[in-house]
Amino acid sequence: MEQSREELIRAGLVAHKKPLYQVLALDHHPQKRSGDPQSLGRILKQMMEVSHDRL
């Protein structure tokens, strides 16, 4: 149980401060899938653009 909790906290899905837990919201904007293979460089570039937009 403790290991599972720690994994969820690290993944940013659960907040924990003893004795309380909070399930955090998931992103409401699902990413579109192209169906085609993409290079790792392109995927990382897209991730950086999304994270930059959130700042």
Sequence and secondary structure as in RCSB ss.txt:
>XXXX:A:sequence
MEQSREELIRAGLVAHKKPLYQVLALDHHPQKRSGDPQSLGRILKQMMEVSHDRL
>XXXX:A:secstr
 HHHHHHHHHTTSEEEETTEEEE    SS     SS   HHHHHHHHHHHHHHT 
